[in-house]
Amino acid sequence: MAFIENEHGEGELVPFVTPRSLQIEEMPYIVRQYARGSENALAAGFDGVEIHAANGYLLDRFINSSTNRRADSYGGPIQNRPRLLMEVVDSVSKVWGSNRVGVRLSPLGTFNDMGDDNPEETFGYIAEQLNAYQLAYLHIVNPALTTVEKGVEPEPQARRMLDLIRGRYRGTLIMCGGFDQNTAESWLAQGKADLIAFGRKFLANPDLPKRFRQHAALNADDPSTYYGGGPKGYTDYPTLAQEIGEEPKPCLDDRWR
């Protein structure tokens, strides 16, 4: 059982199956599921897909030594742990063409109890292997996220990882995590990344590009509404036009019906 808290601070016990290791016979099925998802995205009219191999989810759990305790061809040495990721990349690329496929990684990430004995070796190896696919981009969760948010220099390990990924990966590199307009422009000017991605700030500011162009104040995001399951915190942040009355403000109830 797991205790899940909703957007109102109320909780309930939800049944969960105890996690287990995937059997090696199940690996082709997992790869086919990623391919099927990418086929669905193509049929739905998407422009491309990003393979999520970060933040402690399935592919990241194979990559990191702290969670991959396997003794078969998908575990152990560095050549084995990214095997499932590479099989997924290969499968999804056959659906889309690799130039419409991106990969997201979180080097030095600790979310969901992640960790690796030698992250520089692990993620440096993966970055080099991904070069062969000529992907649309590699998307990195900033290893220096907390220091960027505080406006201070990255710690030595984070700085080494940033330099390593930038040096090993030869394609388009996207960085996300902790940026504001000034730090994003600074990192781009220094060549630390080719593009900067925004998540939380875009959620709280649906007109974020306009606000950046005008150097306007930003709405502060509210983490208490994340994963709440309802519209609050997702569709109710005002745009600049709504703030000055040029557009109607969002409505979170059924009065408009």
C-alpha positions in Angstrom: 0.0 0.0 0.0 1.1 3.6 -0.6 -0.2 6.8 0.9 -1.1 9.3 -1.9 -1.8 12.9 -1.1 -4.1 14.9 -3.4 -4.2 18.7 -4.2 -6.3 19.4 -1.1 -3.8 17.8 1.3 -6.1 14.8 1.8 -4.6 11.3 1.5 -5.7 7.7 0.9 -4.1 4.3 0.8 -3.7 3.0 -2.8 -2.8 -0.6 -3.5 0.5 -1.1 -5.5 2.1 -4.3 -6.7 5.5 -4.9 -5.2 8.1 -4.1 -7.8 10.2 -6.9 -9.3 13.0 -7.3 -11.7 12.0 -7.7 -15.3 12.7 -11.1 -16.8 15.1 -11.0 -19.8 12.3 -12.6 -21.9 10.2 -9.5 -21.2 12.7 -7.0 -22.7 11.5 -7.3 -26.3 7.9 -6.6 -25.1 9.1 -3.4 -23.3 10.8 -2.2 -26.4 7.7 -2.9 -28.5 5.7 -0.8 -26.0 7.9 2.2 -26.6 7.6 1.7 -30.4 3.8 1.4 -30.1 3.7 4.6 -28.1 5.7 6.4 -30.7 3.5 5.0 -33.5 0.5 6.4 -31.6 2.2 9.8 -31.3 2.9 9.8 -35.1 -0.7 8.9 -35.9 -1.9 11.7 -33.6 0.0 14.3 -35.6 2.9 15.0 -33.2 6.1 16.5 -34.6 8.5 14.2 -32.8 9.0 12.2 -29.6 11.3 12.3 -26.6 12.4 9.1 -24.9 12.3 9.7 -21.1 15.4 8.0 -19.6 15.7 10.3 -16.6 14.4 11.1 -13.1 14.4 7.5 -11.8 11.9 6.0 -14.2 12.3 2.7 -15.9 15.2 3.4 -18.4 17.0 5.5 -15.8 16.8 2.6 -13.3 18.6 0.4 -15.8 21.3 3.0 -16.4 22.2 3.7 -12.8 24.3 1.2 -10.8 22.4 2.0 -7.6 19.2 0.4 -8.9 20.5 -2.0 -11.6 21.6 -5.1 -9.8 21.2 -7.4 -12.7 23.7 -10.1 -13.6 22.7 -10.6 -17.2 23.3 -8.7 -20.4 21.3 -5.7 -19.1 23.3 -5.2 -15.9 26.8 -5.0 -14.5 29.4 -3.2 -16.7 28.8 0.1 -18.4 28.3 -1.5 -21.8 25.2 -3.4 -20.5 23.3 -1.0 -18.3 22.3 1.4 -21.2 21.4 -1.6 -23.4 17.6 -1.2 -23.0 17.8 2.5 -23.7 19.7 1.9 -26.9 17.2 -0.8 -28.0 14.4 1.7 -27.4 16.2 4.4 -29.3 16.7 2.1 -32.2 13.1 0.9 -32.2 11.6 4.4 -31.9 13.9 5.8 -34.6 12.6 3.2 -37.0 9.1 4.6 -36.5 10.0 8.3 -36.7 13.4 8.6 -38.2 16.1 9.5 -35.7 16.0 13.2 -36.6 12.6 13.4 -35.0 13.6 11.6 -31.8 15.2 13.1 -28.6 16.5 11.5 -25.4 16.3 13.0 -21.9 18.9 12.0 -19.2 19.5 13.2 -15.7 23.2 12.8 -14.9 23.9 13.1 -11.1 20.1 13.0 -10.5 19.0 11.7 -7.1 15.2 11.9 -7.6 13.5 8.5 -6.9 16.7 7.3 -5.0 18.9 7.4 -8.1 22.7 7.3 -8.0 25.6 5.8 -9.8 29.0 4.6 -8.6 30.8 6.3 -11.5 28.4 8.8 -13.1 31.0 10.4 -15.3 31.9 7.1 -16.9 28.3 6.1 -17.2 26.8 9.2 -18.8 29.9 10.0 -20.8 29.6 6.5 -22.4 25.9 7.0 -23.1 26.5 10.4 -24.7 29.1 8.9 -27.0 26.9 6.0 -28.0 23.9 8.3 -28.8 26.1 10.2 -31.3 25.7 7.2 -33.7 21.9 7.8 -34.0 22.1 11.5 -35.1 19.1 12.3 -32.9 17.2 15.6 -33.0 18.7 16.4 -29.6 20.0 15.2 -26.2 18.0 16.8 -23.3 19.9 17.0 -20.0 18.4 17.7 -16.6 21.0 20.3 -15.4 23.4 18.6 -12.9 23.9 22.0 -11.4 20.2 22.8 -11.0 20.3 23.8 -7.4 23.3 26.1 -7.8 21.9 27.8 -10.9 18.7 28.5 -8.9 20.7 30.1 -6.2 22.8 32.1 -8.7 26.1 30.6 -7.7 28.8 28.7 -9.6 28.2 24.9 -10.1 29.9 22.5 -7.7 33.1 20.8 -9.1 31.3 17.4 -9.9 28.4 19.1 -11.6 30.8 21.3 -13.6 32.8 18.2 -14.7 29.6 16.5 -15.8 28.5 19.5 -17.8 31.8 19.8 -19.5 31.9 16.0 -20.2 28.4 15.9 -21.8 29.1 19.0 -23.8 32.4 17.5 -25.1 31.2 13.9 -25.7 27.9 14.6 -27.4 28.3 16.1 -30.9 24.6 16.9 -31.6 22.1 19.5 -30.4 22.2 19.7 -26.6 19.2 21.0 -24.6 19.6 21.9 -20.9 16.8 22.3 -18.4 16.5 23.0 -14.7 16.8 26.1 -12.5 17.1 28.7 -15.3 15.7 32.2 -15.5 16.0 34.5 -18.5 19.4 35.8 -17.4 21.1 32.5 -16.6 19.6 30.9 -19.8 21.1 33.6 -22.0 24.4 33.4 -20.2 24.7 29.7 -20.6 23.8 30.0 -24.3 26.4 32.7 -24.8 29.0 30.6 -23.2 28.2 27.6 -25.4 27.2 25.4 -22.4 24.1 24.3 -24.3 22.4 24.9 -27.7 18.9 25.4 -26.3 17.5 26.0 -22.8 14.2 24.3 -21.9 11.7 25.6 -19.3 9.1 23.6 -17.5 7.9 25.1 -14.2 8.2 28.7 -15.5 6.2 27.8 -18.6 3.6 26.1 -16.5 3.1 29.2 -14.4 3.5 31.6 -17.4 1.6 30.4 -20.5 3.0 33.4 -22.4 6.6 32.9 -21.2 8.3 33.9 -24.5 6.3 37.2 -24.5 7.3 37.9 -20.9 10.9 37.3 -21.7 10.8 39.6 -24.7 9.3 42.4 -22.6 11.3 41.6 -19.5 8.0 41.4 -17.6 7.5 40.0 -14.1 6.8 36.2 -13.9 4.1 34.4 -12.1 5.5 32.2 -9.3 4.7 28.5 -9.7 2.9 26.7 -6.9 4.5 23.3 -6.3 1.6 22.3 -4.0 -0.5 21.9 -7.1 1.9 19.6 -9.0 0.4 16.2 -9.9 -2.9 17.2 -8.3 -5.1 15.8 -11.1 -7.2 18.9 -11.5 -7.0 22.2 -13.4 -5.7 24.2 -10.5 -2.1 25.0 -11.0 -2.2 24.0 -14.7 -4.8 26.2 -16.5 -5.4 29.1 -14.1 -2.2 31.1 -14.3 -2.9 34.4 -16.0 -1.2 35.8 -19.1 -0.1 39.4 -19.4 -3.2 40.1 -21.6 -5.5 38.6 -18.9 -3.8 40.7 -16.2 -4.7 44.0 -17.9 -8.2 42.9 -19.0 -7.5 42.4 -22.7 -8.5 38.7 -22.4 -10.9 36.9 -20.1 -9.3 35.2 -17.1 -9.4 31.4 -16.9 -12.4 29.8 -15.3 -11.9 26.6 -13.1 -15.6 25.7 -12.7 -18.5 25.0 -15.0 -20.0 28.5 -15.1 -19.0 28.9 -18.7 -21.1 25.9 -19.8 
